[in-house]
Amino acid sequence: MKPATWSPKYRRCCTSGDGESPSAQRVLNWISGFQYNMGVRFRYLILAVLCLWFTGIAVAQDQQPVEQVPTDKSAPPPKDNRKSPPRSDNVPAGESSSKQTRIDVSPPSDDAKKHPEAELGDSASDVDEFTPYNPMRAMKCVEIGDFYVKVKQNYPAAISRYREALEYKPHDAEATFKLAEVLNKTGDTAGAVENYEAYLKILPNGPYAKRAQEALDKLNKQ
């Protein structure tokens, strides 16, 4: 009896029938990849559609409805006002608007009757310019005036400083009294009397009231 032997042909037949062929495996792989790619693309497409939809809603909410104003077609055409354009400040054409913004600092016509005590110093008159109210600057001017009186004995400079203090702070009691004192020393009797009386009107019981009254009585006897 001959021993058993393996035939190559028989081996090929047995092995080829157990598994799939390479071409079939490639087809299955391609189909699986195609399905996966289509699924991914479909998800991206849905996401893009949703983004566009939400963007359209946001834009629609931001846009305000435009009110349509009816127009009268029978109305005459507008006039050519390029040579004389309309003005919002009600100023006639050819007139400067600066007149409308000027500050009138003149007192009322009946102010002297209603407030006679306001006439301290110079008589009332039309004023074109005025010094801004500045009490700190006035106090500094009084200090400099005191320096000219006590240290330098420069009475004209002191008078100038006291008058400047009254410009920054009208009816200042201290500056008024000290101005009267210096005017009295320089021989300006009228100016001294005027400012002594002005001080007594401002502060009848002030710290310099007694000295002002004594100086006034002495000057009135001359």
Summary of the structure (lengths in Angstrom):
residues: 222
radius of gyration: 52.6
end to end distance: 180.0
largest distance: 180.0
contacts: 461
relative contact order: 0.05
helix: 61%
strand: 0%
